[in-house]
Amino acid sequence: MNDFYNNEYMPKMNRIGKLTGYLGVVASFLPAIVLAVVYGLTPNLGALPTVAISVVSSFAVLWFVEPISYYPVVGQIGTYMAFLSGNISNMRVPCASMAQVAAEVEPGSEEGSVIATLGMATSVVINIAVLSVGVIGGSKVLSMLPQAVTEALNLLLPALFGALLMQFGIKQKSHAIMILILGILIWLGLNAGVFSFLPGASNYLATLVCIFTSIVIMLVKSNKKSA
């Protein structure tokens, strides 16, 4: 099985992942190309550098943090699928994680990588089906709901992250408590304006610090065990 995974499965999946990734990049520019070629609508070239700098300063850190933070759960092949399909934190990672729990496999293992990919593939199919229904009748249904219900929907993502914290934290209780306390301290610092000198700090600082602190802690623990 190890030979099949390393010599057949991974090379083939890497080729498919890279190909679909490149096609996704090309497809993202198709609307702009159609607007320019068909309708003659082109952006102000002088404004493009300003927009690019604004986007990079706000999100460039996430281009490094997110792949590193999601990789232990979704694996190498799942990373291709996750970043192509989107909705990573609120759908792909939870589905991959729950699939691993249901299959009783460890995240980061070869089995865990395969199961995570299957879980995310299932979520993509269901996501498209639900979105199709939501696009057609979602706004009408939401308008019929009481205001208290629609406001409660804003708490779905925090509740989801809380569930994931408990799922993984129950295996590493002291580690999870340390990172949770660190995250709360950073959040308090952000609200107090301590990090106001950092551009767009609220978008990435807590994630960046907590993830890399967690990695350092686990490396230290691993070295102590091996010693």
PLY file of the C-alpha trace (Angstrom):
ply
format ascii 1.0
element vertex 227
property float x
property float y
property float z
element edge 226
property int vertex1
property int vertex2
end_header
0.00 0.00 0.00
2.85 2.40 0.77
4.38 1.72 -2.65
1.04 2.38 -4.37
0.50 5.58 -2.40
3.96 7.02 -3.09
4.61 5.69 -6.59
1.19 5.80 -8.23
-1.39 7.72 -6.23
0.67 10.79 -5.26
2.30 11.44 -8.68
-1.03 11.12 -10.46
-2.90 13.31 -7.97
-0.12 15.92 -8.09
-0.44 16.15 -11.87
-4.22 16.52 -11.66
-3.94 19.03 -8.82
-1.44 21.23 -10.64
-3.43 21.08 -13.89
-6.73 22.03 -12.25
-4.95 24.75 -10.26
-3.53 26.34 -13.41
-6.94 26.07 -15.11
-8.50 27.74 -12.07
-6.07 30.66 -12.36
-6.92 31.09 -16.04
-10.66 30.81 -15.34
-10.44 33.54 -12.69
-9.34 36.02 -15.35
-11.99 35.01 -17.90
-14.67 37.54 -16.75
-12.16 40.41 -16.98
-10.97 39.17 -20.38
-14.56 38.97 -21.68
-15.31 42.48 -20.42
-12.18 43.81 -22.11
-12.42 41.93 -25.43
-16.18 41.75 -25.97
-17.38 44.97 -24.33
-14.24 47.08 -24.46
-14.28 47.72 -20.70
-10.76 48.00 -19.31
-9.56 49.20 -15.89
-7.54 52.32 -15.37
-3.96 51.05 -15.62
-2.76 53.71 -13.21
-5.10 52.37 -10.51
-3.97 48.75 -10.80
-0.73 49.14 -8.80
-2.63 50.90 -6.01
-5.21 48.14 -5.88
-2.50 45.45 -6.00
-0.58 47.03 -3.13
-3.76 47.30 -1.07
-4.63 43.63 -1.61
-1.09 42.39 -0.99
-0.69 44.38 2.22
-3.96 42.98 3.56
-3.82 39.36 2.46
-0.25 38.40 1.53
0.41 36.93 4.97
-2.56 34.59 4.55
-1.02 33.17 1.36
1.62 31.58 3.58
-0.31 31.04 6.81
-3.38 29.28 5.40
-1.61 26.50 3.43
0.59 25.76 6.46
-2.31 25.77 8.93
-4.65 23.63 6.81
-2.07 21.15 5.54
-1.97 18.88 8.64
-5.68 18.13 8.19
-6.28 18.19 4.44
-2.91 16.85 3.27
-1.06 17.58 0.04
-3.77 16.51 -2.40
-6.52 18.02 -0.30
-4.69 21.35 -0.46
-5.16 21.47 -4.23
-8.86 20.77 -3.87
-9.39 23.10 -0.93
-7.86 26.20 -2.49
-9.54 25.57 -5.83
-13.03 25.09 -4.40
-12.84 27.69 -1.59
-14.84 27.77 1.67
-11.82 26.15 3.31
-12.16 27.10 6.96
-15.94 26.91 7.17
-16.51 23.76 5.09
-13.55 21.86 3.61
-11.46 21.52 6.78
-14.42 20.54 9.02
-15.62 17.97 6.45
-12.10 16.55 6.07
-11.70 16.42 9.84
-15.03 14.70 10.47
-14.33 12.19 7.68
-11.06 11.29 9.42
-12.87 10.89 12.74
-15.55 8.69 11.16
-12.92 6.54 9.43
-10.77 6.45 12.61
-7.59 7.56 10.85
-4.96 10.00 12.07
-4.58 13.46 10.47
-1.23 13.73 8.70
-1.04 10.02 7.89
-1.33 8.57 4.39
-4.75 7.15 5.24
-5.79 10.47 6.74
-4.79 12.31 3.57
-6.89 10.01 1.36
-9.92 10.16 3.67
-9.65 13.96 3.92
-9.68 14.21 0.12
-12.79 12.00 -0.07
-14.51 14.06 2.62
-13.79 17.32 0.83
-14.86 15.91 -2.54
-18.20 14.97 -1.00
-18.53 18.43 0.52
-17.88 20.06 -2.87
-20.70 18.09 -4.51
-23.13 18.83 -1.67
-22.00 22.45 -1.56
-22.80 22.96 -5.23
-26.21 21.32 -4.82
-27.09 23.43 -1.77
-25.77 26.63 -3.38
-27.89 25.97 -6.46
-31.00 25.81 -4.28
-29.81 28.77 -2.20
-29.18 30.99 -5.23
-32.66 30.26 -6.56
-34.67 30.61 -3.37
-32.24 31.46 -0.58
-32.85 35.20 -0.36
-36.61 34.68 -0.26
-36.32 32.09 2.51
-33.96 34.30 4.55
-36.35 37.24 4.29
-39.07 35.07 5.85
-36.97 34.17 8.90
-37.22 36.14 12.17
-34.47 38.68 12.76
-33.18 36.74 15.77
-32.56 33.71 13.53
-30.75 35.66 10.81
-28.55 37.34 13.44
-27.77 33.95 14.97
-26.47 32.75 11.60
-23.49 35.10 12.08
-22.39 32.87 14.97
-22.13 29.72 12.83
-18.47 30.19 11.91
-17.25 30.90 15.48
-19.26 27.88 16.67
-17.65 25.76 13.97
-14.13 26.80 15.01
-15.04 26.12 18.63
-16.13 22.59 17.72
-12.88 22.00 15.82
-10.87 23.30 18.79
-12.60 20.82 21.08
-12.18 17.96 18.62
-8.40 18.39 18.31
-7.81 19.99 21.71
-9.21 17.05 23.64
-6.16 15.07 22.49
-3.73 17.84 23.52
-5.48 19.60 26.40
-2.58 21.66 27.75
-1.52 22.67 24.25
-5.05 23.74 23.29
-5.48 25.78 26.49
-2.16 27.60 25.91
-3.07 28.52 22.34
-6.58 29.56 23.35
-5.20 31.90 26.03
-2.69 33.30 23.52
-5.47 33.93 21.01
-7.59 35.74 23.61
-4.64 37.93 24.63
-3.98 38.90 21.01
-7.68 39.65 20.50
-7.68 41.89 23.57
-4.54 43.61 22.28
-6.14 44.20 18.89
-9.23 45.75 20.50
-7.03 47.92 22.71
-5.09 49.19 19.69
-1.77 47.70 20.80
-1.07 46.43 17.27
-2.42 49.46 15.39
1.03 50.07 13.90
0.64 46.87 11.84
-1.43 47.32 8.64
-4.47 45.06 8.60
-3.34 43.24 11.75
-6.88 42.13 12.61
-6.96 40.06 9.41
-3.95 37.89 10.14
-2.10 38.56 13.40
-3.96 36.15 15.70
-3.88 33.37 13.11
-0.22 33.93 12.30
1.00 34.02 15.91
-1.14 31.14 17.16
-0.24 28.81 14.27
3.50 29.31 14.40
3.55 29.29 18.21
1.68 26.00 18.08
4.22 24.59 15.62
7.14 25.65 17.85
5.52 24.10 20.94
4.95 20.78 19.19
8.51 20.74 17.85
9.87 21.33 21.35
7.68 18.57 22.76
8.71 16.21 19.98
12.42 16.91 20.58
12.01 16.30 24.31
10.32 12.95 23.66
13.02 11.85 21.19
15.75 12.92 23.62
0 1
1 2
2 3
3 4
4 5
5 6
6 7
7 8
8 9
9 10
10 11
11 12
12 13
13 14
14 15
15 16
16 17
17 18
18 19
19 20
20 21
21 22
22 23
23 24
24 25
25 26
26 27
27 28
28 29
29 30
30 31
31 32
32 33
33 34
34 35
35 36
36 37
37 38
38 39
39 40
40 41
41 42
42 43
43 44
44 45
45 46
46 47
47 48
48 49
49 50
50 51
51 52
52 53
53 54
54 55
55 56
56 57
57 58
58 59
59 60
60 61
61 62
62 63
63 64
64 65
65 66
66 67
67 68
68 69
69 70
70 71
71 72
72 73
73 74
74 75
75 76
76 77
77 78
78 79
79 80
80 81
81 82
82 83
83 84
84 85
85 86
86 87
87 88
88 89
89 90
90 91
91 92
92 93
93 94
94 95
95 96
96 97
97 98
98 99
99 100
100 101
101 102
102 103
103 104
104 105
105 106
106 107
107 108
108 109
109 110
110 111
111 112
112 113
113 114
114 115
115 116
116 117
117 118
118 119
119 120
120 121
121 122
122 123
123 124
124 125
125 126
126 127
127 128
128 129
129 130
130 131
131 132
132 133
133 134
134 135
135 136
136 137
137 138
138 139
139 140
140 141
141 142
142 143
143 144
144 145
145 146
146 147
147 148
148 149
149 150
150 151
151 152
152 153
153 154
154 155
155 156
156 157
157 158
158 159
159 160
160 161
161 162
162 163
163 164
164 165
165 166
166 167
167 168
168 169
169 170
170 171
171 172
172 173
173 174
174 175
175 176
176 177
177 178
178 179
179 180
180 181
181 182
182 183
183 184
184 185
185 186
186 187
187 188
188 189
189 190
190 191
191 192
192 193
193 194
194 195
195 196
196 197
197 198
198 199
199 200
200 201
201 202
202 203
203 204
204 205
205 206
206 207
207 208
208 209
209 210
210 211
211 212
212 213
213 214
214 215
215 216
216 217
217 218
218 219
219 220
220 221
221 222
222 223
223 224
224 225
225 226
